[in-house]
Amino acid sequence: MSEEKLKAREAAIIEALREVRDGMVIGYGSGTTVEQMTPLLKKLAEERGYNLEFIPSSLQSKELLISHGLKLTSLDENPNPDLVIDSFDQVTESGDAVKGGGGALLREKVLAQSAKRVIYIGDHLKLVEKLSMPIPVEVLEYAYPHVKRILESWGMKLVPRKSKGKLGPVITDNGNILADVDAGTIDSPEELDSKLKSISGVIETGIFPKLANLIIIGYPDGTVRRIEVARRKI
């Protein structure tokens, strides 16, 4: 990863950590940006003596939090977390995002819907006019052929995610198939999200239509842009 991208991410991370307060329960995202954030969050908590609890969105984020000595909790104990901090793969000016490149889209969306406040962070290269990358989807294994057939009839291509170190498709933390749907440029993210989930067997999609309150974009020179979003009510 380039030095410029790391600096841009760090700028967004530092800005997001300004939102953290003592006593918070925080839903914690997944991915490389979150991995970069964890030691900085640990340092903040130690320096300020903050008592924080975290709900991980994946095995990766759980292991990150444990390895840094941060306290875990769950939605069972805290069904309405104070804050979610997570990253994204693409985002628009209006606040629609694609997430799930790391495969944790289902749990990340559960946390986004459950939290009082949601912040997404990323670098300037991920800010786009319209969403256009393949959409991650979590698919029930039994239904995969059915889902693929329906999507092909709609002119969309379903491709199972594959790992360099594993034969066959990537399996999510929930035991389902992780795949990507090539839908081209997306004019109406919320409509596509609903359409994909209308297929029996599509458990969740990586389209996050206006689920954040704040999106923080970092730039290599250390500046940030804050995009306030009218968060969609569930």
VEXBANU-781624 format. One record per residue: residue number from 1; residue in one letter; y, z, x of N, C-alpha, C in turn. Coordinates in nm, 3 decimals. Layout:
! residues N
NUM:A:Y:Z:X:Y:Z:X:Y:Z:X;
...
This chain:
! residues 234
1:M:-0.120:0.000:0.085:0.000:0.000:0.000:0.125:0.000:0.088;
2:S:0.226:-0.078:0.050:0.345:-0.091:0.133:0.427:0.037:0.134;
3:E:0.502:0.055:0.242:0.588:0.172:0.255:0.694:0.174:0.145;
4:E:0.745:0.055:0.110:0.847:0.046:0.005:0.794:0.096:-0.129;
5:K:0.670:0.058:-0.160:0.612:0.099:-0.288:0.590:0.251:-0.290;
6:L:0.545:0.306:-0.179:0.525:0.451:-0.171:0.657:0.525:-0.189;
7:K:0.764:0.473:-0.129:0.895:0.536:-0.142:0.947:0.529:-0.286;
8:A:0.924:0.413:-0.350:0.967:0.396:-0.489:0.893:0.494:-0.580;
9:R:0.762:0.508:-0.558:0.684:0.602:-0.637:0.732:0.745:-0.615;
10:E:0.757:0.778:-0.488:0.799:0.915:-0.457:0.931:0.949:-0.525;
11:A:1.022:0.852:-0.531:1.150:0.875:-0.599:1.127:0.908:-0.746;
12:A:1.037:0.833:-0.811:1.006:0.859:-0.952:0.937:0.994:-0.970;
13:I:0.849:1.026:-0.879:0.777:1.154:-0.885:0.874:1.271:-0.875;
14:I:0.963:1.266:-0.777:1.059:1.375:-0.757:1.146:1.395:-0.880;
15:E:1.187:1.282:-0.942:1.268:1.292:-1.064:1.188:1.354:-1.178;
16:A:1.061:1.316:-1.191:0.977:1.371:-1.298:0.955:1.520:-1.281;
17:L:0.942:1.565:-1.157:0.916:1.707:-1.133:1.036:1.795:-1.170;
18:R:1.152:1.735:-1.187:1.268:1.810:-1.235:1.249:1.859:-1.379;
19:E:1.155:1.798:-1.448:1.130:1.832:-1.588:1.032:1.950:-1.603;
20:V:0.972:1.990:-1.493:0.871:2.097:-1.496:0.939:2.233:-1.501;
21:R:0.890:2.318:-1.590:0.944:2.453:-1.605:0.831:2.556:-1.594;
22:D:0.868:2.675:-1.555:0.770:2.784:-1.542:0.701:2.809:-1.676;
23:G:0.571:2.832:-1.670:0.493:2.865:-1.789:0.441:2.746:-1.866;
24:M:0.469:2.626:-1.820:0.428:2.507:-1.894:0.277:2.481:-1.886;
25:V:0.226:2.424:-1.996:0.093:2.362:-1.998:0.117:2.212:-1.988;
26:I:0.058:2.149:-1.886:0.088:2.009:-1.855:-0.037:1.923:-1.862;
27:G:-0.031:1.818:-1.944:-0.136:1.718:-1.943:-0.117:1.630:-1.821;
28:Y:-0.226:1.610:-1.747:-0.214:1.545:-1.616:-0.289:1.412:-1.615;
29:G:-0.216:1.307:-1.577:-0.272:1.172:-1.578:-0.368:1.146:-1.462;
30:S:-0.398:1.018:-1.445:-0.493:0.975:-1.342:-0.435:0.858:-1.264;
31:G:-0.495:0.829:-1.150:-0.454:0.712:-1.073:-0.389:0.746:-0.941;
32:T:-0.349:0.643:-0.867:-0.296:0.662:-0.732:-0.158:0.727:-0.732;
33:T:-0.078:0.700:-0.833:0.054:0.764:-0.840:0.040:0.914:-0.862;
34:V:-0.053:0.951:-0.949:-0.079:1.093:-0.974:-0.135:1.160:-0.849;
35:E:-0.219:1.088:-0.776:-0.273:1.140:-0.650:-0.159:1.169:-0.552;
36:Q:-0.062:1.079:-0.546:0.054:1.098:-0.458:0.139:1.216:-0.505;
37:M:0.144:1.238:-0.634:0.228:1.344:-0.690:0.172:1.485:-0.669;
38:T:0.040:1.499:-0.666:-0.022:1.632:-0.671:0.024:1.727:-0.560;
39:P:0.027:1.686:-0.433:0.075:1.781:-0.331:0.222:1.820:-0.349;
40:L:0.304:1.730:-0.401:0.444:1.762:-0.425:0.457:1.861:-0.540;
41:L:0.372:1.846:-0.641:0.371:1.939:-0.753:0.324:2.077:-0.708;
42:K:0.222:2.079:-0.625:0.172:2.205:-0.571:0.281:2.277:-0.492;
43:K:0.354:2.203:-0.410:0.462:2.259:-0.330:0.571:2.317:-0.419;
44:L:0.607:2.244:-0.524:0.708:2.292:-0.620:0.666:2.424:-0.683;
45:A:0.542:2.429:-0.730:0.491:2.549:-0.795:0.493:2.669:-0.701;
46:E:0.455:2.647:-0.577:0.451:2.756:-0.478:0.593:2.803:-0.444;
47:E:0.684:2.709:-0.420:0.819:2.746:-0.378:0.895:2.821:-0.487;
48:R:0.869:2.785:-0.613:0.943:2.846:-0.724:0.865:2.956:-0.795;
49:G:0.741:2.977:-0.752:0.659:3.079:-0.815:0.623:3.048:-0.959;
50:Y:0.609:2.920:-0.990:0.579:2.879:-1.126:0.433:2.908:-1.162;
51:N:0.414:2.956:-1.283:0.279:2.973:-1.338:0.253:2.855:-1.431;
52:L:0.173:2.759:-1.386:0.147:2.637:-1.460:-0.001:2.623:-1.489;
53:E:-0.032:2.558:-1.601:-0.171:2.526:-1.635:-0.179:2.377:-1.666;
54:F:-0.293:2.316:-1.634:-0.306:2.171:-1.644:-0.429:2.129:-1.723;
55:I:-0.410:2.027:-1.804:-0.522:1.964:-1.875:-0.546:1.828:-1.811;
56:P:-0.656:1.811:-1.737:-0.681:1.684:-1.670:-0.725:1.576:-1.767;
57:S:-0.693:1.452:-1.734:-0.731:1.338:-1.819:-0.857:1.269:-1.770;
58:S:-0.909:1.313:-1.656:-1.027:1.247:-1.599:-1.092:1.338:-1.497;
59:L:-1.210:1.299:-1.452:-1.275:1.374:-1.345:-1.191:1.367:-1.219;
60:Q:-1.127:1.252:-1.194:-1.041:1.239:-1.076:-0.928:1.340:-1.077;
61:S:-0.856:1.348:-1.190:-0.743:1.440:-1.196:-0.790:1.585:-1.195;
62:K:-0.906:1.612:-1.253:-0.962:1.747:-1.248:-0.989:1.789:-1.104;
63:E:-1.050:1.699:-1.027:-1.081:1.730:-0.887:-0.954:1.744:-0.804;
64:L:-0.854:1.662:-0.833:-0.726:1.672:-0.763:-0.663:1.809:-0.786;
65:L:-0.660:1.851:-0.911:-0.598:1.979:-0.945:-0.674:2.095:-0.881;
66:I:-0.806:2.091:-0.888:-0.887:2.198:-0.829:-0.867:2.204:-0.678;
67:S:-0.866:2.086:-0.613:-0.853:2.081:-0.467:-0.718:2.134:-0.419;
68:H:-0.617:2.133:-0.507:-0.486:2.185:-0.471:-0.462:2.326:-0.526;
69:G:-0.568:2.386:-0.578:-0.558:2.524:-0.624:-0.476:2.543:-0.749;
70:L:-0.465:2.439:-0.831:-0.388:2.447:-0.955:-0.479:2.484:-1.072;
71:K:-0.426:2.558:-1.165:-0.507:2.618:-1.272:-0.535:2.518:-1.384;
72:L:-0.661:2.512:-1.427:-0.702:2.423:-1.536:-0.703:2.496:-1.669;
73:T:-0.676:2.420:-1.774:-0.697:2.467:-1.910:-0.750:2.349:-1.990;
74:S:-0.751:2.359:-2.122:-0.809:2.252:-2.204:-0.734:2.238:-2.335;
75:L:-0.763:2.130:-2.407:-0.704:2.112:-2.541:-0.761:2.214:-2.639;
76:D:-0.879:2.267:-2.613:-0.933:2.373:-2.697:-0.840:2.494:-2.696;
77:E:-0.792:2.528:-2.578:-0.705:2.644:-2.563:-0.559:2.611:-2.591;
78:N:-0.520:2.487:-2.561:-0.380:2.445:-2.576:-0.373:2.306:-2.638;
79:P:-0.390:2.297:-2.770:-0.396:2.166:-2.835:-0.263:2.091:-2.841;
80:N:-0.153:2.159:-2.805:-0.020:2.096:-2.809:0.052:2.123:-2.676;
81:P:0.010:2.055:-2.568:0.069:2.081:-2.436:0.220:2.061:-2.436;
82:D:0.286:2.132:-2.345:0.432:2.121:-2.336:0.476:1.986:-2.282;
83:L:0.398:1.930:-2.190:0.442:1.810:-2.119:0.320:1.730:-2.072;
84:V:0.335:1.600:-2.071:0.239:1.512:-2.002:0.315:1.436:-1.894;
85:I:0.258:1.433:-1.774:0.311:1.349:-1.667:0.202:1.252:-1.628;
86:D:0.232:1.123:-1.633:0.132:1.020:-1.607:0.202:0.897:-1.552;
87:S:0.123:0.800:-1.506:0.176:0.675:-1.454:0.144:0.562:-1.551;
88:F:0.177:0.440:-1.513:0.148:0.324:-1.597:0.121:0.204:-1.509;
89:D:0.065:0.100:-1.570:0.036:-0.024:-1.497:0.143:-0.130:-1.522;
90:Q:0.196:-0.133:-1.641:0.310:-0.217:-1.678:0.389:-0.145:-1.785;
91:V:0.521:-0.169:-1.788:0.604:-0.110:-1.893:0.722:-0.202:-1.922;
92:T:0.768:-0.199:-2.045:0.885:-0.279:-2.084:1.006:-0.190:-2.104;
93:E:1.122:-0.253:-2.114:1.247:-0.180:-2.137:1.241:-0.097:-2.266;
94:S:1.166:-0.146:-2.365:1.158:-0.077:-2.494:1.059:0.039:-2.494;
95:G:0.983:0.055:-2.385:0.895:0.170:-2.375:0.750:0.144:-2.406;
96:D:0.711:0.018:-2.428:0.569:-0.015:-2.447:0.503:-0.025:-2.309;
97:A:0.383:0.030:-2.298:0.317:0.034:-2.169:0.172:-0.011:-2.177;
98:V:0.122:-0.057:-2.063:-0.021:-0.076:-2.044:-0.067:0.028:-1.943;
99:K:-0.171:0.101:-1.981:-0.230:0.203:-1.894:-0.382:0.186:-1.895;
100:G:-0.446:0.259:-1.807:-0.591:0.255:-1.805:-0.650:0.175:-1.692;
101:G:-0.566:0.136:-1.595:-0.621:0.064:-1.480:-0.725:0.145:-1.407;
102:G:-0.711:0.277:-1.413:-0.808:0.366:-1.349:-0.921:0.407:-1.441;
103:G:-0.918:0.359:-1.567:-1.030:0.382:-1.657:-1.022:0.503:-1.745;
104:A:-0.909:0.577:-1.742:-0.901:0.702:-1.819:-0.816:0.686:-1.945;
105:L:-0.809:0.565:-1.999:-0.715:0.537:-2.108:-0.737:0.621:-2.233;
106:L:-0.861:0.647:-2.270:-0.887:0.723:-2.393:-0.832:0.864:-2.383;
107:R:-0.867:0.935:-2.278:-0.819:1.072:-2.264:-0.669:1.077:-2.238;
108:E:-0.617:0.977:-2.167:-0.473:0.971:-2.144:-0.397:0.953:-2.275;
109:K:-0.454:0.873:-2.366:-0.385:0.852:-2.494:-0.397:0.976:-2.583;
110:V:-0.508:1.045:-2.577:-0.522:1.171:-2.650:-0.414:1.270:-2.604;
111:L:-0.397:1.282:-2.474:-0.295:1.373:-2.422:-0.155:1.329:-2.463;
112:A:-0.129:1.198:-2.457:0.004:1.146:-2.494:0.037:1.178:-2.638;
113:Q:-0.061:1.167:-2.727:-0.036:1.195:-2.868:-0.025:1.345:-2.896;
114:S:-0.090:1.425:-2.815:-0.096:1.569:-2.844:0.023:1.647:-2.789;
115:A:0.091:1.593:-2.689:0.193:1.669:-2.617:0.328:1.672:-2.688;
116:K:0.406:1.774:-2.657:0.541:1.785:-2.710:0.634:1.683:-2.644;
117:R:0.610:1.655:-2.518:0.695:1.562:-2.443:0.610:1.486:-2.343;
118:V:0.639:1.357:-2.327:0.560:1.271:-2.238:0.652:1.197:-2.143;
119:I:0.618:1.202:-2.014:0.693:1.130:-1.911:0.598:1.038:-1.836;
120:Y:0.635:0.912:-1.826:0.559:0.815:-1.747:0.642:0.775:-1.626;
121:I:0.577:0.764:-1.512:0.646:0.731:-1.387:0.581:0.611:-1.320;
122:G:0.662:0.533:-1.249:0.609:0.418:-1.178:0.717:0.351:-1.095;
123:D:0.677:0.252:-1.017:0.774:0.181:-0.933:0.833:0.061:-1.006;
124:H:0.941:0.008:-0.952:1.018:-0.097:-1.016:0.941:-0.227:-1.037;
125:L:0.835:-0.249:-0.958:0.758:-0.372:-0.969:0.677:-0.377:-1.099;
126:K:0.660:-0.261:-1.163:0.580:-0.255:-1.286:0.664:-0.267:-1.413;
127:L:0.795:-0.277:-1.398:0.884:-0.295:-1.512:0.895:-0.444:-1.543;
128:V:0.854:-0.484:-1.664:0.847:-0.626:-1.700:0.920:-0.652:-1.832;
129:E:0.951:-0.777:-1.854:1.016:-0.814:-1.980:0.920:-0.804:-2.097;
130:K:0.797:-0.855:-2.077:0.691:-0.845:-2.178:0.559:-0.808:-2.109;
131:L:0.478:-0.729:-2.177:0.346:-0.696:-2.125:0.263:-0.823:-2.115;
132:S:0.191:-0.836:-2.004:0.117:-0.961:-1.984:-0.014:-0.942:-1.909;
133:M:-0.039:-0.823:-1.856:-0.163:-0.804:-1.781:-0.281:-0.785:-1.876;
134:P:-0.404:-0.809:-1.828:-0.522:-0.782:-1.912:-0.523:-0.638:-1.961;
135:I:-0.562:-0.620:-2.085:-0.558:-0.488:-2.149:-0.691:-0.414:-2.129;
136:P:-0.690:-0.298:-2.063:-0.812:-0.219:-2.053:-0.858:-0.172:-2.191;
137:V:-0.987:-0.177:-2.215:-1.043:-0.126:-2.340:-1.169:-0.046:-2.309;
138:E:-1.192:0.056:-2.388:-1.314:0.134:-2.379:-1.403:0.093:-2.496;
139:V:-1.524:0.046:-2.464:-1.612:-0.015:-2.564:-1.747:0.056:-2.567;
140:L:-1.793:0.087:-2.687:-1.926:0.142:-2.705:-2.029:0.042:-2.654;
141:E:-2.120:0.087:-2.569:-2.217:-0.005:-2.508:-2.295:-0.085:-2.613;
142:Y:-2.339:-0.021:-2.717:-2.417:-0.085:-2.823:-2.341:-0.201:-2.886;
143:A:-2.209:-0.185:-2.896:-2.127:-0.282:-2.968:-2.071:-0.392:-2.877;
144:Y:-2.097:-0.385:-2.748:-2.032:-0.477:-2.654:-2.050:-0.625:-2.692;
145:P:-2.173:-0.671:-2.723:-2.188:-0.812:-2.759:-2.108:-0.851:-2.883;
146:H:-2.103:-0.760:-2.980:-2.026:-0.783:-3.102:-1.877:-0.795:-3.070;
147:V:-1.827:-0.701:-2.991:-1.685:-0.702:-2.955:-1.650:-0.830:-2.880;
148:K:-1.734:-0.868:-2.786:-1.710:-0.989:-2.707:-1.704:-1.113:-2.796;
149:R:-1.796:-1.122:-2.891:-1.801:-1.239:-2.981:-1.675:-1.248:-3.066;
150:I:-1.632:-1.135:-3.121:-1.512:-1.135:-3.204:-1.390:-1.176:-3.124;
151:L:-1.375:-1.118:-3.005:-1.259:-1.150:-2.923:-1.257:-1.297:-2.882;
152:E:-1.373:-1.352:-2.852:-1.379:-1.494:-2.818:-1.340:-1.580:-2.937;
153:S:-1.374:-1.536:-3.058:-1.336:-1.612:-3.177:-1.185:-1.607:-3.199;
154:W:-1.119:-1.505:-3.140:-0.974:-1.494:-3.147:-0.905:-1.562:-3.029;
155:G:-0.982:-1.622:-2.942:-0.925:-1.689:-2.825:-0.894:-1.595:-2.710;
156:M:-0.958:-1.478:-2.710:-0.937:-1.380:-2.603:-1.064:-1.365:-2.521;
157:K:-1.048:-1.328:-2.396:-1.162:-1.314:-2.306:-1.183:-1.167:-2.272;
158:L:-1.307:-1.120:-2.287:-1.345:-0.983:-2.255:-1.426:-0.983:-2.125;
159:V:-1.378:-0.911:-2.025:-1.444:-0.907:-1.895:-1.476:-0.762:-1.859;
160:P:-1.604:-0.730:-1.838:-1.639:-0.592:-1.799:-1.583:-0.560:-1.661;
161:R:-1.530:-0.440:-1.646:-1.479:-0.396:-1.516:-1.597:-0.369:-1.423;
162:K:-1.586:-0.415:-1.299:-1.695:-0.395:-1.203:-1.643:-0.323:-1.081;
163:S:-1.730:-0.244:-1.021:-1.696:-0.168:-0.902:-1.762:-0.233:-0.781;
164:K:-1.695:-0.220:-0.665:-1.752:-0.276:-0.542:-1.879:-0.204:-0.501;
165:G:-1.890:-0.078:-0.539:-2.005:0.001:-0.494:-2.112:0.022:-0.598;
166:K:-2.101:-0.044:-0.713:-2.197:-0.024:-0.822:-2.230:-0.156:-0.888;
167:L:-2.358:-0.179:-0.914:-2.398:-0.297:-0.989:-2.375:-0.272:-1.137;
168:G:-2.334:-0.376:-1.208:-2.311:-0.363:-1.351:-2.171:-0.312:-1.381;
169:P:-2.139:-0.291:-1.509:-2.005:-0.252:-1.550:-1.971:-0.108:-1.513;
170:V:-1.843:-0.082:-1.502:-1.794:0.055:-1.481:-1.809:0.132:-1.611;
171:I:-1.858:0.255:-1.601:-1.875:0.343:-1.716:-1.768:0.451:-1.711;
172:T:-1.701:0.474:-1.823:-1.593:0.573:-1.828:-1.647:0.715:-1.824;
173:D:-1.554:0.811:-1.812:-1.593:0.953:-1.815:-1.657:0.991:-1.948;
174:N:-1.637:0.908:-2.051:-1.692:0.935:-2.183:-1.824:0.863:-2.208;
175:G:-1.875:0.789:-2.106:-2.003:0.722:-2.118:-1.997:0.585:-2.184;
176:N:-1.878:0.525:-2.190:-1.863:0.394:-2.251:-1.831:0.287:-2.147;
177:I:-1.838:0.160:-2.187:-1.808:0.050:-2.097:-1.658:0.031:-2.086;
178:L:-1.611:0.013:-1.964:-1.472:-0.019:-1.939:-1.461:-0.170:-1.917;
179:A:-1.375:-0.234:-1.992:-1.357:-0.378:-1.982:-1.209:-0.412:-1.996;
180:D:-1.176:-0.538:-1.974:-1.038:-0.584:-1.984:-1.031:-0.705:-2.075;
181:V:-0.929:-0.707:-2.161:-0.908:-0.817:-2.255:-0.787:-0.898:-2.209;
182:D:-0.809:-1.026:-2.182:-0.699:-1.115:-2.147:-0.641:-1.172:-2.276;
183:A:-0.524:-1.121:-2.314:-0.459:-1.165:-2.438:-0.330:-1.242:-2.410;
184:G:-0.307:-1.275:-2.282:-0.186:-1.347:-2.245:-0.063:-1.260:-2.257;
185:T:0.053:-1.323:-2.280:0.177:-1.249:-2.300:0.176:-1.184:-2.438;
186:I:0.213:-1.057:-2.443:0.201:-0.980:-2.567:0.338:-0.965:-2.632;
187:D:0.355:-1.028:-2.746:0.483:-1.022:-2.817:0.496:-0.895:-2.901;
188:S:0.383:-0.846:-2.954:0.387:-0.727:-3.039:0.276:-0.630:-2.995;
189:P:0.305:-0.543:-2.899:0.202:-0.452:-2.846:0.137:-0.363:-2.953;
190:E:0.217:-0.308:-3.043:0.162:-0.219:-3.145:0.066:-0.294:-3.237;
191:E:0.102:-0.417:-3.271:0.016:-0.498:-3.357:-0.115:-0.532:-3.287;
192:L:-0.108:-0.568:-3.159:-0.230:-0.600:-3.085:-0.318:-0.477:-3.067;
193:D:-0.257:-0.362:-3.042:-0.333:-0.237:-3.031:-0.414:-0.213:-3.157;
194:S:-0.351:-0.227:-3.272:-0.420:-0.207:-3.400:-0.527:-0.312:-3.424;
195:K:-0.497:-0.435:-3.387:-0.593:-0.544:-3.409:-0.719:-0.524:-3.326;
196:L:-0.702:-0.487:-3.200:-0.819:-0.465:-3.114:-0.904:-0.349:-3.166;
197:K:-0.837:-0.242:-3.212:-0.912:-0.126:-3.260:-0.972:-0.148:-3.399;
198:S:-0.938:-0.259:-3.462:-1.001:-0.290:-3.591:-1.145:-0.339:-3.572;
199:I:-1.182:-0.373:-3.449:-1.319:-0.417:-3.420:-1.407:-0.294:-3.400;
200:S:-1.511:-0.281:-3.479:-1.602:-0.167:-3.462:-1.663:-0.172:-3.323;
201:G:-1.651:-0.062:-3.252:-1.703:-0.055:-3.116:-1.594:-0.049:-3.011;
202:V:-1.473:-0.093:-3.045:-1.359:-0.073:-2.955:-1.307:0.068:-2.981;
203:I:-1.330:0.156:-2.887:-1.297:0.297:-2.907:-1.149:0.323:-2.881;
204:E:-1.095:0.259:-2.779:-0.952:0.275:-2.750:-0.905:0.160:-2.664;
205:T:-0.773:0.136:-2.664:-0.714:0.032:-2.582:-0.612:0.093:-2.487;
206:G:-0.578:0.018:-2.384:-0.478:0.062:-2.286:-0.336:0.027:-2.324;
207:I:-0.314:-0.017:-2.448:-0.178:-0.038:-2.495:-0.123:0.095:-2.545;
208:F:-0.015:0.139:-2.486:0.050:0.265:-2.524:0.187:0.230:-2.581;
209:P:0.194:0.203:-2.712:0.319:0.159:-2.772:0.416:0.275:-2.798;
210:K:0.515:0.285:-2.713:0.622:0.385:-2.727:0.567:0.527:-2.745;
211:L:0.476:0.566:-2.658:0.418:0.699:-2.666:0.484:0.799:-2.571;
212:A:0.579:0.750:-2.489:0.649:0.839:-2.397:0.790:0.866:-2.449;
213:N:0.841:0.985:-2.415:0.982:1.017:-2.441:1.073:0.963:-2.330;
214:L:1.017:0.960:-2.209:1.096:0.922:-2.093:1.011:0.842:-1.995;
215:I:1.066:0.731:-1.949:1.001:0.651:-1.845:1.093:0.651:-1.724;
216:I:1.036:0.687:-1.610:1.114:0.694:-1.486:1.068:0.585:-1.391;
217:I:1.162:0.499:-1.354:1.134:0.388:-1.263:1.193:0.421:-1.127;
218:G:1.111:0.416:-1.023:1.157:0.445:-0.888:1.182:0.319:-0.808;
219:Y:1.277:0.327:-0.716:1.313:0.215:-0.629:1.300:0.257:-0.483;
220:P:1.276:0.160:-0.394:1.251:0.192:-0.252:1.365:0.266:-0.183;
221:D:1.489:0.250:-0.232:1.603:0.318:-0.169:1.618:0.462:-0.216;
222:G:1.522:0.509:-0.300:1.525:0.648:-0.345:1.595:0.669:-0.477;
223:T:1.656:0.564:-0.533:1.721:0.578:-0.663:1.617:0.566:-0.775;
224:V:1.655:0.611:-0.892:1.565:0.603:-1.008:1.642:0.553:-1.129;
225:R:1.568:0.502:-1.223:1.623:0.465:-1.353:1.547:0.541:-1.460;
226:R:1.617:0.608:-1.547:1.557:0.683:-1.656:1.572:0.602:-1.786;
227:I:1.460:0.571:-1.849:1.461:0.498:-1.975:1.417:0.593:-2.086;
228:E:1.511:0.633:-2.169:1.481:0.721:-2.282:1.422:0.636:-2.395;
229:V:1.315:0.684:-2.456:1.243:0.608:-2.558:1.240:0.687:-2.689;
230:A:1.258:0.617:-2.799:1.236:0.679:-2.931:1.085:0.683:-2.954;
231:R:1.027:0.795:-2.918:0.881:0.806:-2.918:0.822:0.788:-3.058;
232:R:0.715:0.711:-3.064:0.650:0.684:-3.192:0.577:0.807:-3.242;
233:K:0.601:0.843:-3.364:0.533:0.958:-3.424:0.392:0.919:-3.470;
234:I:0.300:1.010:-3.454:0.161:0.987:-3.496:0.136:1.061:-3.626;
